[in-house]
Amino acid sequence: MSLTAAPKIIFFDVDETLYSNHSPRGPHVPESTRQALHELHQKGILTAIATGRSAAVLPPAVKTLITECGIDMLVSINGQYIEYRGQKLADFPMDAMQAAQLSQRLRQHHIAHAFVAHDGLYSAYEDEHLHTALNALGIPHTHRPDACRQQAVYQFLCFYPESRDELAGSLQPETMKIIRWHPSGTDWLDKTASKARGIQTALQKLGLTMADAMAFGDAHNDMEMLQTVGFSVAMGNAVPEIKAIADYVCPPINEDGIYRGLVDLGIL
């Protein structure tokens, strides 16, 4: 599929799209990506981040990128907390009672888990699976088992190997879905929640439509986003399922994928 018109806004996933966790030079934002964001800003194209992370646990390099490149929008926690130029536009918190009851059930079955809040990640029950998955992405957390009773919680992170998928599924509320992002880590969130819903909400508030938007992604939690924006781009390092549904596949992140893709599409 070819691009017929320049987008008015472009959404970027963080891990392995904007930010490389797996590179010989260590975790970083490619310099070419930084240059691409500057050039998009100069052209008047809005830039946005759409991530499963909360703002508080974004890598320091990405927080710097937001400031230095003037990124306009942050759609965080898989579309459940939306900010535009530093101001909250909308959010979709979990029911506090449901969160507390789910945490109790998970604890009874010795499943490690953590609460995702806007201001951080709070663990309720820890084991080696939690530490392995969070350390792989450099995500900090604080042990606070009662966090879900003290503040808004937007989703759970649950940690267990695939061999426990059946048990975990039996504990899953009917209103929630599970997305695996690591051999030991999963997102548990409302079935209606996705980056796509967050983007749709944000665009409506800005007077834009999905047809005005482009998105770059690489992982399973990018699926709905890439299926609903006007033009979708999969990173060359994306999982096969994402490449299969994208309108275009750019080179991998560690081969200047974002910049080269935008040039090839005629946007830069």
SVG drawing of the C-alpha trace seen along z (x, -y; Angstrom):
<svg xmlns="http://www.w3.org/2000/svg" viewBox="-16 -24 45 50">
<polyline fill="none" stroke="black" stroke-width="0.4" points="0.0,0.0 1.4,-3.4 1.1,-6.6 -1.3,-9.0 -0.8,-12.1 1.5,-13.2 0.1,-12.4 -0.8,-15.1 0.4,-13.1 2.8,-10.1 2.7,-7.7 5.8,-5.8 6.0,-2.8 9.0,-3.0 10.7,0.4 12.4,1.6 10.8,-1.2 12.1,-4.5 14.4,-2.9 16.7,0.0 17.1,2.3 19.2,4.8 22.2,3.2 26.0,3.8 26.3,0.2 23.8,0.7 20.2,-0.7 19.8,-3.9 17.7,-6.1 19.4,-6.0 20.7,-9.4 18.9,-9.1 15.6,-8.8 16.3,-11.9 17.0,-13.7 13.8,-12.4 11.7,-13.8 13.4,-17.2 12.6,-17.2 9.0,-16.2 8.6,-19.0 10.1,-21.5 7.5,-20.3 4.6,-20.9 3.8,-17.2 2.8,-16.3 4.8,-13.6 3.5,-11.2 4.5,-8.3 2.2,-5.3 3.6,-2.9 2.7,-0.1 4.8,-1.8 3.6,-4.5 5.3,-7.9 7.2,-7.4 9.1,-4.3 10.1,-5.6 13.8,-5.1 15.7,-8.3 16.9,-8.6 13.2,-8.7 12.3,-11.3 15.1,-13.4 13.9,-12.8 10.4,-14.1 11.8,-17.4 14.6,-17.9 12.4,-17.0 9.2,-18.6 7.1,-15.4 3.5,-16.6 1.6,-13.7 2.1,-10.7 -0.4,-7.8 0.8,-5.6 -0.2,-2.4 -1.5,-0.9 -3.8,-3.8 -5.1,-4.3 -3.5,-7.6 -3.2,-10.4 -1.3,-13.7 -1.0,-16.5 1.9,-18.9 2.1,-18.1 -1.7,-18.3 -3.9,-15.2 -6.5,-14.7 -8.1,-11.5 -7.6,-8.4 -9.3,-5.0 -8.5,-3.6 -9.5,-0.2 -12.2,0.2 -10.4,0.1 -12.4,3.0 -11.8,5.2 -8.1,4.5 -7.9,5.4 -9.8,8.6 -7.7,9.7 -4.5,9.0 -5.8,11.2 -6.5,14.1 -3.1,13.8 -1.4,13.8 -3.3,16.9 -1.9,18.7 1.6,17.3 1.6,15.4 3.9,12.4 2.2,9.1 2.5,5.4 0.1,2.4 0.7,-0.1 -0.1,-3.6 0.6,-6.9 3.4,-7.8 5.1,-4.4 5.0,-0.6 4.2,0.9 4.8,4.6 2.4,6.6 4.0,10.0 7.5,10.7 9.5,13.6 12.3,14.4 9.9,14.1 9.1,10.5 12.7,9.6 13.7,11.3 11.1,9.5 11.5,6.1 15.3,6.2 15.2,7.1 13.6,3.7 15.3,1.8 11.9,1.0 12.1,-0.2 9.5,0.6 8.6,0.1 7.2,2.8 3.8,1.5 1.2,4.3 -1.6,1.9 -1.1,-0.6 -4.3,0.4 -6.2,-0.9 -4.4,-4.2 -4.4,-5.5 -5.6,-4.9 -4.4,-1.7 -4.7,-1.2 -3.6,2.3 -1.6,5.2 1.7,6.7 1.7,10.4 4.8,12.6 4.8,16.3 6.2,18.7 4.0,19.9 3.7,23.3 1.3,21.5 -0.8,19.9 -3.8,22.2 -3.8,21.5 -3.4,17.7 -6.3,17.8 -8.6,19.4 -7.9,16.4 -8.4,13.8 -11.6,11.7 -14.0,11.9 -13.6,8.2 -9.8,8.4 -7.4,9.6 -3.9,10.9 -1.0,9.8 2.4,11.5 5.4,9.3 8.2,11.4 8.7,15.1 8.0,14.2 5.9,11.1 2.3,10.3 -0.1,7.3 -3.5,7.8 -5.9,5.0 -9.5,4.2 -10.7,5.9 -11.6,2.5 -8.2,1.0 -5.6,0.6 -3.3,-1.9 -5.9,-2.3 -8.6,-3.4 -6.2,-5.9 -5.2,-7.3 -8.9,-7.5 -9.7,-9.5 -6.8,-11.8 -7.5,-12.5 -11.1,-13.3 -10.1,-15.9 -7.7,-17.5 -10.2,-17.5 -8.3,-14.8 -9.3,-11.4 -7.5,-8.1 -7.0,-8.8 -4.7,-11.7 -2.5,-9.4 0.5,-7.1 2.0,-4.7 5.3,-2.7 5.4,0.4 7.0,3.8 5.1,5.9 1.8,7.6 0.5,4.7 0.8,2.5 -1.6,4.7 -4.8,2.6 -2.9,-0.6 -1.5,0.5 -4.8,1.9 -6.7,-1.4 -4.4,-4.3 -4.5,-5.7 -1.1,-4.2 0.9,-1.6 4.6,-0.9 6.2,2.2 9.8,2.1 12.1,4.5 12.7,6.1 9.0,6.6 7.3,9.9 5.9,11.6 2.3,11.0 2.9,7.2 4.8,7.3 1.9,9.2 -0.7,6.5 1.4,3.4 1.1,1.2 4.9,0.9 7.9,2.5 10.9,0.2 14.4,1.3 15.2,2.5 15.7,0.0 19.5,0.6 19.7,-0.1 18.2,-3.6 14.7,-2.2 12.5,-5.1 14.5,-7.7 15.0,-5.6 11.4,-4.6 10.2,-8.2 12.5,-9.2 11.4,-6.2 7.8,-7.2 8.5,-10.8 7.7,-12.3 11.2,-13.5"/>
</svg>
